[in-house]
Amino acid sequence: MAATRVVVLGAGVAGHTAASFLRKWLGSEAEVTVVSPKPDYNWIPSNIWVGVGLLQPRQVLFPLAPVYARHGIAFRQARAVALHPEGEGDATQPFVEVESTLPGEGGLRSRVPYDFLINATGPKLAFEATPGLGPEGHSFSVCTAEHAHQAAGAFEEQVQRMKRGEHKRFLVGVGHGLCTCQGAAFEYLVNLEFELRARGVRDKAEIVYLTNEYELGDFGMDGIHIRRGGYVTPSKIFTESLFAERGIEWITRAHVQGLEPGRATYEFLDGTEGEIAFDMAMLLPPFRGVGLKALDRAGVDITDRLFAPSGFMKVDADYGAKPYEAWRAADWPRTYQSPAYPNLFAAGIAFAPPHPVSKPRQSPKGTSITPAPPRTGMPSAMIGKAVAHSIVDMIGGRPGPTHTASMAEMGAACVASAGANPFTGTAASITVFPIVPDFERYPDYGRDVRRTFGEIGLAGHWIKIVLHHLFLHKARMRPLWSLIPE
């Protein structure tokens, strides 16, 4: 009997976590294959430090092929193009069509058969959604190690100019009204401010944070209530206080309409418009699905059946249209299994959320200015592990998924750390439970305030440094890697 074939598309946090545990838990009766367009693993949370020159790209990257070879995981450096969940013609074996990204192979296409497949392709960085946005336009990004390295070069140039007496304005935030990852923009912001002080040029810098959040501290989670010193404080006050202490200005409820050299224009939620000049901008792009197609056995396009209009894959969520007041925690997926094909799963950013967490809002011109829900880091890893566990059990004879990882039932921790030195850095540490609010269980705030808190200080900074090394150790699948929590 042929070995069961499990294919994982993507080698980011979700995909790499899933593949690692699949290989650990499955015996020789199963094959595990990872398909990823890039040869390296990138520990993305530390790209923030690369973006201000505190780390080099090699310190957040490592090649995947040697790691997978040591652990018996097959690796294909290729881009997934199309799913064929029913096979093709008379052949019923499902397969995914891939396009090689190896140098010299020029987009050569081939087929990778599977019995189970995890779509962990992550996001397409949709810089094109805003004219002039991105490294090929007039702003920088920290979404990849390469992007972060480019941002570090621009940052260093501005620092040198300030040392010669020039005054500069830095614009940091998100570059579209539907962006997610406000947390990453927030962390880059505090790192940039910290480094300007460390370089002795803070007095020559104006720093402006531009965001689509209705209020500071929304983070795509409709804000949180933080327990500190016996008091419950809204994240709006927590974040505004942090910015005020550091002399950071902010612009909220904004959608960036376009960028030109040294200038950004934006629309406010009330329909008015504004513009701001800058010397350096780091604005994150909106995310979309990577553009996977799906075809049935006859070659008919069934992409709409498997994927939402955003390009992310539909899973066991409630995608029915309903007013904001009717949204429930139970709308969110638990097993991440495709309702169309039981051997298909999505993990991490690749799954389609049923709706935003923050209240959707539009300007009088019809422009949506609403943060998308965060799904990166810790949630992605936990989802990847749960999906892997379910597939292992299904291979073992269970009729359906056995493990769950609902974002309405899990907590998350975010450590926004500034500086890479263990003695001079600082951090804003926030934990939230659950990520998606559940007002049926927690009617006051939607979350358990006993497990939702925030602190600022050196201890969180130490944790961030330790986590950087621990998670890279885990990702390299070095001894005892599986004991390190997600």
N, C-alpha and C positions, 0 to 999 in steps of 0.2 A: 504494500500500500504506500502511495506517495506521501511524502511528508506534508503536513499542513503548512501553507505559505502565508505569512503575515507581512504585509507591506506597510511601511510608515512613510508618508509623504511629508518631508520637512524634518530638519534637525535642529530646530530651536529648542526652547525650554520644554514645550509640551511634547514634541516629537522625540527628542533625544531621551527625555525621561521615560516615555512609553517604550521606546526600543530597548533601553537599558534593562528595565524590569521584565519585559517580554523575554529577553535572552536569559535573564537570571532565573525566571520561573519556568520556562519551557524546556523540555528535554530535547533529545536528539530527534524526536518525532516531528519537530517543527522547524521551519526556516524563518528567519527574521531578516528583512531587507529594508534598508533606509534609502530613500531617494531624496536627494537635496541638490539644488543648483549650485551651492557654494561648497568649497572643499573644507571650510573651517567652521568650527563651533565658535560662537561669539557670546560671551557672558555680557549681555546687553546692559544690565544695571550699572556696570562699571564703565560704560561708554561715557558717562557723565564726567568721570575723572580724566578720560582721554581728551574730552572736549575742552578742557582748560589746561592741558599740557602736564597734568600730574602723573599720567600713565601713558605708555606707548601702546599702539595697537597690539603688538606681540604679547602684551601682558593680559589681554582680554580675549585672545584668540588662540586656538590650537587646531592642528589638522585632525579631521575625523577619521580618515582611512586607517591610520595605524591603531587607533583605539578600537575601532570596530573589528579590525583583523585579529587583534589579541583576544577578543571576546566572542568571536564566531558570528558576527553580524555582517551580512553582505552590504556593500555600499555602492550605490550608483550615483555618480555626480551628473545629475540631469534635472530638467525642469518638467514637472508633470503637466501634461497638456489636456488630456481627456480621460474620463472614466468610462469604462465599458462594463457596467455592473451585471450585464446579462451575457457577456461574451459577444460573439459576432457570428452571424449566419447560423450554421448547424453546430458550431463549437460553443458550448455553454460555459466554458471556463472564463470567469471574470478577469479582466486585465486593465491596467492603466497604461495609456500611451505616454511615453516620455521623450523628451528632446535633450540630447546630450549637451552639456555645457563645458565639456573637456576641451582644452585648446587643441585645435587641429581637426576636431570632429564636426565642426560647422553645423550644429543643429541636427545632427543625425538622429532619426527617430527609431524607436524600438518599443517592444511591448514587455511589460512586467506582469506576469500572472499573479493572482492572489486568491486566497480563500477568505481572508479578513483584511480589511484596509482601514487605516487611521489617517484621516486628512488632518495634518498638523502643519499645513503650508504657511500659516501665519498671514500677515497682511501684505498687500501691495501698497507701497508708499505713494499715495496719489498726489504728488506734488503738482501735477497738471491741473488739479481742481482749482488752483489759485494762480492766475497769471504771474509769472516772475518768482514763484516760490521755489526754494530748494537750491542745492549746491550748483545746479546748472543755470540757476537764475540769479537772484540777488539776496539770498539768505542762506543760512547754514542749518545743519541738522546734526543730531547725535543718535540717529536711528541705527546706524551701522558704525563699525569701528573706523571705516574709511571716512565716512562723513564727519565723525567726531574729530579725527585727526586733522581734517581740513579746517574745522572750526577752531581747533587749537592754534593752528597757524595764523588765522585771522585775528584771534584773541591776542596772541603774542605781538603781532604787528601793532595793534592798537595800544597795548601796554607800552611798547617802545616809544610810540608817538607821545603818549601822556608823560613819559619820563622826560621828553624834550619840552614839556610845558603845554601841550595841546589838550583841550577839553574834548571829551568824547561822550556820545550817547549810545547805550546798548539797549536794544529791543529784544526781549525774550518772551516766548509764549507759544501760542498756537496760531497756525496760518489759515484757518478756515472755521466757519461757524459750526461744523459738525465734527470737529476733532475730538479725539480721546487723548489719553496720556498726559493730562495736565500735571500729573505727579512728576513725570520726567522733566517737563519744562520748569516746574517749581524747583526741582533739585538742581538743574543746571543753573538756574537763577541764583540760588544761594551759594553755589560753588563759585560762580563768577564773581559775586560780590565779595566773598571771602578772599579770593585770590587777588582781587584788586587792592584790598586792604593789606594783604601779605606782601604785595609788590610795592606798597607805599604810594599808590596813585589813586586811592579811592576818592580823594578830594577833587580830582579832575574828571570824575565819571558821573554821568547821570544814568540811572538804570530804570527802565520802564518794563513792566510786565503787562502783556496784552493777552486777553483770554476771552473765550466764548462763554465762560461760566457766568451765571446770573449774579452770583456773589463769590468773592474769594473763598476758597476752601470747599467749593462744591466737588471738585475732583471727579466729576462724572458720576457721583454717588448721591446727588441731591443734598450734599453737605452731611456732616456728621455732628454728633454731640459728644464732646470729650469730657471725661471725668478727670478733674485735676484738683487736688487739694480739698476734696470734699464738695466741690462745686461742679455743676454740669455746664460746660461752655460750648456754644456753637463754634464750629470750625471757622466760620467767617471771622469771629473775633480773634480766635487763635492765630489765623493767618494774617489778618490785618495788623495785629500787634507785632508779629514777627517782621513784617515788611516795614512798619513804621520805625521800629528799633534800628533797622538797617538802612533807612533812608531810601527805600525802594518805592517808586510810584507805581500806580496800577490803572489799567483800563479794562473794564469788564463789559460783558454783554455785547461783544464785538465780533464781527465777521470780517476777516481781511478780504478785501475785494481784489487787490493786486499790489505788486511790488515793482518799483523801478529802482535804479541805482540810488541807494541812500534815502528812499522814501517809500512809505506804505500808506495805502488808503484803506479805510474800513467803514463799515456800516454798523450803526448801533441798533439795538433791539427796537428802539422807538422810531426807527426809520431815518434818523439824521445820519450825517456822514462826517468823517473826520480824516485827518492825515497826520502823519508824524515823520519827521526826519530822523535818520539814524546813521551811525558810523559802522555798526555791526549789528546784524539781526540773526538770532537763532529761533526759528519758528518751526514747530513740528507740523507735519502734513496730516491730512485725514487718512484713514485706512479704508481699503476696500479688499474684497477677495482677490486672489491672484489671477482669476479668469479661467478657472477650470471649466471645461465643457463636460457634458454627459450625453452619451448616446445609447439607445437601446440596441437589441440584437439586430434589428433591421437597419440600423444606422440613422434612425430618426432622433433628432435633437430632443433630449429630455432634461436639458439644463434647468429649466424653470421648475421642474419637479423636485430636483435635488437641492437647488440653491436659491437663496433669497435674491431680490434685486441688487443687494449690496455685493453679491458675489460670495458671501459666506454660506456655509452649508447648513441646511435645515436639519434639526435634530429633534429630540423629544420635548419640544417646548410648545407652548400655546401661542401660535402666531396669529390668532384671530384678532381682528381689529376691535378695539374697545377704548372707551375714554380713559384718560389718566386716572380718574378716581376709581376705576374698576380694576386697575392693575393689581396683581397679587404676586406674592413670592412664589406661589405654586405655578405661575406661568413659566418659570425658568427651568431649563433642562436639568435632569438628574443623571441620566446614563449616557447621553451624547450619542445615542444610536440613531441612525437614519430611519425615519418612519417608512421610507420607500424600500430599503434593502437592509435586512437585519445584520448583514456582515460588514456594513459600512458605519464608521464612527467619525466624529470630528472632535478635535481637542484644541484647547488654547484659543487663540484669536480666530481660528478657522471656523468656529461654529457661529451661527447667526443668532444674536440675542433676540428675544421676542419683542423687546421695546427698550427705549432708554430707561435709565434709572432716574435721572433728573427730569423734571417736568419739561415736556417739549414746548418750545416757544418759537414764534415767527414774528418778523418785523412786519409793519404795514405793507411792505413791498413783497411779502411772501418769502423772505429769506429765513431759512431755519437757522437758529442760533441756539443750539442745544448740545452740550457735551455728550459724546457717546460713552457707553459704559466701559470701564477699564477691565481688561481680561489678561493682562500680562503678568509675568513673574510667578509669584506663589500660586495664584489660582490656576495658571496654565500647567504648572508642574503637578498639582494635585489632580487636575482633570486627566492629564496624560497617564498618571499612575493608576487612577481608577479605571480608565478605559482598558489599559493593559491587563489589569486584574480580571475584568469581565471577559475579555477575549480568552485569556488562559482558562477560565472556568468553562466557557462555551466550547472550547476545544476539548475539554475534559468531559463534556457531555451535558452541561447545564443548558436548558432551552433558551435562556436569554441572559441579559446583563445582570450581574450579581452585585456590582459595586456602584456607588453613587458619589457625586461630587458637586452638588448644587451650590451655586454661588449664593443662594438664599439660605444655605445651611453651613457655610464655611466662613471662617474669619480670615483676615489677611493683615500682614504687618508691612508698613512702609517706613524705611529709614532714609530720610533725605539728609545725607551727610555732606559736609563741606570740608574740603582739605583732605589730604591723604596721610598726613603725619599724625601718629597716635596721641601726641601730646599737645598739639595746637589746633586740631580740628574741633568741629562741633556738629551736632545733628539734631534735627527735629524728627522724633520717633512717634509714629501714630499706629495704633492697632484698631481694627474695626471688626465687629461681629454682630450680625453677618454682613457680608459685602452688599448684597441686595436687601434693602430693608423689608421687614416682615411685621406689618402693623397688626396682624392678627395675634402674633405671639408677644410683640412688644408695642402695645398701643400708644405709649407716650412719645417715643422717639423712633420707633421702627427697628431699633437695635438694643442690644443688651449693654447698658452703660457701665456695667461692672466689668465688661471685657472690651470696652472701647475707651481708649485714653490716649493722651499725647503729652510728650515731655520734650524739653530742649536741653541739651547738655552734652558732655563729653562721653558719657556711658554709651549712648546710642551710636556715637561715632566709632567707638571701639567695636561695637557689635557689627557695624557695617564693614569694617576692615576684616574682622574675623570671617564674616559671611562671604566676602569676596574670595578668600582663600579656600574656605570649606566647600563652596559650591563649585569652584573650579576643580578641586580635588574630586568631588562627586562626579562632575561631568566627565572627567578623564577616566572614571571607573577604576580608580585606584583602590588599594586595600581598604575594606570596611566602608566603601562608598555608600552602600545601601542603608547604612545606619544613620546617615545624615538626613534629617527631615527635609521635606519639600519647602 
